[in-house]
Structure formats: C-alpha cells, structure tokens
Amino acid sequence: MPSLNVSFSDEEMEGVRAAAAAEGKSLKQYLHDLGVREMHRKQFVAGATAWADRLRQEFDEAFPDEAPSARRGGVAAA
C-alpha cells in the first residue's frame, strides 16, 4: 500500500495532533480521513455544480426575479 511522509512545523504538528485527538483518532487515521474527506467534498461540489447548471435555465424561467442570470449580467435584482 502506498504511503507518504509529510513534514510539519512544530506549531503545525501541535495543531494537527490536537485536531486528531479531538476526533478520537490516531494521527495517521486523521490525516488519511482528511485527504479522503477533501476528495469526497470536491466530488460533491462538482456534482452539485453540474446539477445546478442543468437546472439553471428552468429556474431562471420559473423565477425570473429570484436569482442573477447571465441574461442580466450576473447582477442581483434589487
């Protein structure tokens, strides 16, 4: 299984250790989960953005005064 050595300053390491302890995890498990969580967050944001893009025109037509539209130059209605 691939592994990785990561360098931290003393201050950074203190913060990372405290964060891991606060979650009740070992340092190794905390750093692993942090990377995986970020990967999942990016996948979620990409999916949500694609979903919003697919529905944008329908929303703009149904609620023309509710959200900025490309037709209005991206400026929110007052």
Secondary structure, 3 states (H helix, E strand, C coil): CCCCCCCCCHHHHHHHHHHHHHCCCCHHHHHHHHHHHHHHHHHHHHHHHHHHHHHHHHHHHHCCCCCCCHHHCCCCCC
